[in-house]
Amino acid sequence: MIEYFDGATWKIVPSPNPGTDSFSVLQAVSGTSPSDVWAVGVTHDGTLPSRTLIQHWDGTGWSIVPSPSPGLQLNELLGVVALSPSNAWAVGYREGTEATEATLETLILHWDGARWSQVPSPSVGTGANQLFGIGAISANDIWAVGSTGGAPLALRWNGNVWSVVPVASDAGLSQETLAAVSGAAGNDVWAVGQGRGFYTNQAFATIRHWDGIHWTEKLCRASSASNPPDDYEGGGPGAYFTGVSARAGNDVWAVGVQGSGPMILHWDGQAWTTVTHPRAFPNAASLRGVATLDGGSAWSVGGEILVDSSGNYSPEQTLIDRYTP
């Protein structure tokens, strides 16, 4: 499903489904103008292999654009960034590049204005390698993040090649995944995600910062007044980030989930602070992405389940919020 904001209301815009495929999902969107927008995801007909799915908006309609699916079993795109009409990137993972291979590997595709093609990208070790998010500082400085064998993974494009930039694992976590990345400058990049404890399956929200030399971990107080108390059944302190957007060095937003409610944090150049979401407890809500605009405003998107006084649950519905300073 694709929705469009015309300045007053959000409207569903028709988008094509590939042939007779039974499952098609769009995971991320990015554009350079009202007539140049990309959406990426995955599609399949109920059998392997799954295939990458890329659609383009030209100002009048959405159309499917052919894209490589090199994996013999799985191919999925989870992030996209568009820099110009002739320069866009999409990231995800593939599985099964040889008849006997079944390991998840990083997958990066590039649009040159005429076609999408696969660009070589490194995978680390023998564990599963997946890319979940991508963000661009410039055409020659692009970051992609994800996980490798349960450890955080960061790749950087320098204009010629993708290379691994080490991210030290948190000593207090058994595994960690980076879900999204965004930066305001080459020495000011943020990545967010989640980790798991050694002795519990509890999720912990994590924030990383690139200062131009190395990735460091930033303290995160992932709490929200819009969430239930910690002892509420179904709530609890489990938390994870799903999106981040940096407009400037002192204007960065991170969104995600804590317990059964949304989580929003803002960086003002000095510290991360919690911003209360308007959700009314006990309604359940999750935020999946965030975008910032000039002037300090921001949009977040996700889903919400309404709970009435009798405890009945509604089907999940879309949730779109706007922040204005």
N, C-alpha and C positions, 0 to 999 in steps of 0.2 A: 504494500500500500504506500502511496505517495500523497502527501498533502502539501498545499501551497498557501502562503499568506499573501493576500492582495493589499495589505495595508489596513484592512478592517476586520476580516474574518479568515479562518482557515477553511480550505476546501479540498476535498479529495480529487486528485487528478488521475485520469485513467492511465494505466501503464500496461504494456504487453506482457504476456506470459509465453515462454518458449514452447511452440508446438503443442504436443500432447503431454508435456511434463506434468507430473502430479504434485510436485513440490518446488516452489520458487520463492526465495527470500532475498530481500535487499537489506544489507547490513549497514551501509554507510553512504554518505552523500557529500559532495563538494562541488563548488562552482566558481567561475571567474566573472560571470555576468548573468543577467536575466535570460540570456539566450545560449548559455554554455554551462551546463550542469551535468555532473556524472553521478550515477548511483551504481553500487556494486554489491554482489552477493553470491548466491549459489543456486543451482537448479539441478533437478534430476527427474527421471521418469519412473523411479521406483527400483531401478537396478543400477549397479555400478558400471562405469564411474560417474560420480557427481561431476558437474561442470561449473566453471566460473560463469558468472552472469554479470554483464555490464550493459547499462542503459544510458542513453544520452538525451538531454532536453535541448532542443534547438530554438526555443522560444514559442513554439506552437504545439509540440507534441513530443512524447517519449518514444524512442525506438531502441531496439536491441542492436548492439554493436558487437561483431564477432570478437572473441577473445580466446587466447590459448588456454588449454586445460591439459598440461603435460603429465599429470599423475594418472596412473593406470587404475587407481581406485577412488581417491578423493581429490577434489579440487575445490577450494573455497576462498573467496575474497572477503575480508573483514574490515578493511580500511581503504580510504581513497583521499587524495589531495590533488587539486587542480591549481596550476600556477598560471597557465595561459591556454588559449585555444589549441596550441600545439605542444603542450607539456603537462601531462598528468600522470600520476602514479597510483597503483593499487597494490595492496599487500594482503597476504593470507598464508595458506599452506597447501601442500600437495602430498599425496601418499602413493607409493608404488611407481617409481620411475623405471624399474626393471621388473622382469617377470617374477623374481624371487624377493623383491624388496617391499617391505610394508612399513617403513619408518616415515613419520611425518617430517617434512622438510619445508624450509621457508620458500615462499613463492612471491615474486615481485614482478609486476607487469608495468610497462611504460607505453604511454600514448604520445606519438610524435606528430600528431596532426593528420595522419593518414590511416594508421592502424595501431592496434595493441600488439606488443611483442614481449616475450619473457626476457628479463635481464638477469644475468647470473647473480645469485645471492648466497652468502655463506650460511651453513648450518653448523652448529657446534656439537661435538661429541656424537654419541650413538643414540641419544634419547630423542624424544619428540621435540621438533622445532616448529613453532607457530608464531606468526606475526599478527597482532590484533589491531595495531594503530599506526598511523603515519602522520607526520607533520613537517612542514617546510618552512625554513627561515628564508631561503632563496633557492634559485635553480641549482646552485652548487652546494647547498647545505641542507640536507633532508635527513630526518630521523625516522626510523621504523622500530617499533618495540613489540615485545611478546615474551615468550618463554622458551627455554631449552632444557629439557630433562628436569623440569621443576624449578629451574633457576631463572632469574630475570635475564632478558636478552635485549640488547640494543644494537642496531645497525645504523651506519651513517654513510650517506652518499656525498662524495666530494666533487662531483661533476664528471667523474670517470669510472668509479668503481664503488661498490658497496663493501664495507668492512665492518668487522665486529669491534665494538667499543666496550671493554669490560665493565660490568656492573657487579660490585662486590655483594655477595649474598648477606642478608641480615642474619647475624648469629642466633637470633631468637626465633627464627622461622625455619620450618622444615622445607617449605617451598614458597616460591613467589612468582607472580605473573604480572607483567606490565600491560595495561589495557589500552592506554592512550598517551599521546605525547603532543606537546605544543610549546612553542618558544617565541620570545619577543626579539631575541638576538642570538648570535652564534655562541655567546657565553652565558646565555640565560634561557635554559630549556627545562621544562617540567615534564615528568612522566609519572603516571599514577596507576595503581592496580590493587592487588591484594596478596596476602600471604596467609599461610596456615601455621599454627603453632606445632611444636614437637609433641606435646602431650594432650592436645585437644584438636578437634576438627574445626574449631572456631576460626572464622575469617577475620583478618585484621587489614584495615585499609592502610595502604602504603603510599608515600609520596617521595619521589626522587628529584634531585636537581642537578643539572649540568652547568658547571661554572666556567667551562672552556678548557678545563684540564681533566676533571674526573667527575663521576657521578657520586653524589653524597645523599644520605638519607635525611629527610626533614621530619621533625617532630610533627605528628598529626593528632589533634584532639578531635576525633571523629564522633561527635555527639550532636544531637539536634533536639531542640525543645518540642519539635513536632512529632517526636517518637514516643512510644509508650515507656513506662518505667521499666528498668532492667529486669524486674522480677515478674513482668507480665508474660504469661504463657504465649509463645509465638513471637514475642518481641526479642529481647535479649540484646547483647552488645555486638554480635557479629556484624562486620562492616566491610564494604569493599567499594573501590572507586571504579567508574566506568568511563568517565570522560573528563577532559581538561581543555581549557582554552585560554591562551595568553594573548591579550591585546597589547599590553605594555609591561614593563618591569614591575610596575606597581598596580597592575590590574589583571589578575589571573583568577579564573573560576575552576573549581573541581566539583564534580557531582558523582553521586553513587547511591548506595543503599546502606542503611543501618537497621538491623532488626527487620521490622515489617514496614519501615518508613523510608522516605527520601533523605538524602544527605547532601548538603551544599556547604562548601567552604570557599572563602575569598582571601586572596593574598594581596596585601596593600603595599608590598615592598619591604615590610618589616616582619610580619607574622601572618599566620593563617587564623582566620576567625570563622566561627560557625554562623550561618545565615539561616534563620528559621523558615521552613517551607510552609505554605498556607494549608497543607493537608490537615484535615480534621480526623484525629484518632477516634475510633479504631479503624478507619479506612486504611487499606494497605496501598502503598505507592512505591514505585522505583523510578529512578532517573537513569537514562541510558546515554545521554549525550548533552553537550553544552556548546554554545557558540556565543562569542562576544562581538559587540559592535562599537563603532566609534561613539564617544559620548558617555561611555560607561554602562550602557545597557547590555543585557544578555538574555538569551533564550535557552531553556532546557526542555528536553523531551523525554518521555518515558511512558509508563502505564500505571493505571490505578484500578483498584477493586473496591467498590463501595460496600459497606456493611451496615445493615439497618438495625433498629433497636431489638429485633428478634434474633439477630445473629445470622441473617440470611446474606449470602454473598452475591454480588452482581458479576456478570462476565467482565473480564478485563477490558478496559477502555483506554483510548489514547489519553495522554496527559501532556499538555504543553503549557509551560509557564514563562512569563516574561518579567525580567527585573529592570526597573528604571531607577536611576539614582535620584 
